[in-house]
Amino acid sequence: MTEIPEPDGDLEVDTDEDLLADAGLEPEPPAPSIPPGPRRLVIPEGEVVRRVDRFVADRTGLSRSYVQRLISEGRLADDGGRRLRANSEVRGGAVTLEVPPPEVPFHLEPDPTIQISVVYEDDDLLIVDKPSGLVVHPAPGHWQGTLVNALMARGDHYGGIAGVARPGIVHRLDRDTSGLLIVARNDAAQASLMAQLKARRVRKTYLALVQGSVAAAVGRIEAPIGRDPKDRKRMAVVPDGRAATTGYRVRERFPGWTLLELDLVTGRTHQIRVHLAALGHSVAGDAVYGTGTARRGPDGLERLFLHAWRLELVSPTSGRLVRAEAPLPAGLESVLAGLRATEASVGRRTTGGMG
């Protein structure tokens, strides 16, 4: 699915913020330059605002990326109280922006108690196997106990393009997702890796156990993803979302469950989980997008069954192809072993009954 630029007459070029967004990272916003609280911005009579995010950024002096973040949180409304989108068109009247208090400053503290497994390492990058339950980088309310804190304890230098709270980070994994994550050791490597992600030259393959029997052995899901209009903390397939593509292959079938290999072509927030839930095959153990049996998962499952299994990318300096794999964690392998044992037991009983 091709994304077509909006015909607004402005020429836009790729920036570090664009690369971060396409890599699944939100640009790190600067501290607000205006006092917190509601800010009412009047639109002159007869004027048409074609993109309200640009209008707000111009009038307040805030960065456009920061304004877009506030809008995505539902902090911009028109005079009628209607929540606006970044690309909303407004004719006359006024809009009100709710500016939150600035985030509390923090200092990155190394944490040598967090153990991380390095799968691949060279002068430009690390590939680590992140465990489920570990947050990738600090954020408001979660300044400590992250993968970044563990990386800092290694004493290495990392790229700084993604902001002070995200040294070396070029893409993310959800907290409950385990598996491979790339970390850049310098700015040049970080820029190169983000460019590869934007150009979709990094191949990311996941393993997921999903509810039900996926009919097609091979498939491709193309559906735009954006904020769920009913719950801004969730993502959903929405008509005006960002283009998103996920490929899949059936790896193994069980009664009531299917193990999939998934190629993440784009990198939208919660993409795999949202796409599979929309397909009617929620990921096992997904407490956000799953319901009923899918939410609980098979016997013995204690986490989300989603694992970043394989990565393929080009080394920024040498230009050679780098491949890395991380086997399924023992807890997930144990769940599969239980499903296989149950299937074999049912098969034996059926065969015996027919004798």
Stockholm file with secondary structure:
# STOCKHOLM 1.0

chainA/1-355         MTEIPEPDGDLEVDTDEDLLADAGLEPEPPAPSIPPGPRRLVIPEGEVVRRVDRFVADRTGLSRSYVQRLISEGRLADDGGRRLRANSEVRGGAVTLEVPPPEVPFHLEPDPTIQISVVYEDDDLLIVDKPSGLVVHPAPGHWQGTLVNALMARGDHYGGIAGVARPGIVHRLDRDTSGLLIVARNDAAQASLMAQLKARRVRKTYLALVQGSVAAAVGRIEAPIGRDPKDRKRMAVVPDGRAATTGYRVRERFPGWTLLELDLVTGRTHQIRVHLAALGHSVAGDAVYGTGTARRGPDGLERLFLHAWRLELVSPTSGRLVRAEAPLPAGLESVLAGLRATEASVGRRTTGGMG
#=GR chainA/1-355 SS CCCCCCCSSCCCCCCHHHHHHHTTCCCCCCCCSSCSEEEEEECCTTCEESCHHHHHHHHHCCCHHHHHHHHHTTCEEETTCCBCCTTCCEESSEEEEEECCCCCCCCCCCCTTSCCEEEEECSSEEEEEECTTCBSSCBTTBCSSBHHHHHHTTTCCCCCTTCTTSTTBCSCCCTTCEEEEEEESSHHHHHHHHHHHHTTCSEEEEEEEEESCCSCSEEEEECCEEEETTEEEEEEECTTSBCCEEEEEEEEEETTEEEEEEEESSCCTTHHHHHHHHTTCCBTTCTTTCCHHHHHCSTTCCSCCEEEEEEEEECTTTCCEEEEECCCCHHHHHHHHHHHHHHHHHHHHHHHHHC
#=GC SS_cons         CCCCCCCSSCCCCCCHHHHHHHTTCCCCCCCCSSCSEEEEEECCTTCEESCHHHHHHHHHCCCHHHHHHHHHTTCEEETTCCBCCTTCCEESSEEEEEECCCCCCCCCCCCTTSCCEEEEECSSEEEEEECTTCBSSCBTTBCSSBHHHHHHTTTCCCCCTTCTTSTTBCSCCCTTCEEEEEEESSHHHHHHHHHHHHTTCSEEEEEEEEESCCSCSEEEEECCEEEETTEEEEEEECTTSBCCEEEEEEEEEETTEEEEEEEESSCCTTHHHHHHHHTTCCBTTCTTTCCHHHHHCSTTCCSCCEEEEEEEEECTTTCCEEEEECCCCHHHHHHHHHHHHHHHHHHHHHHHHHC
//
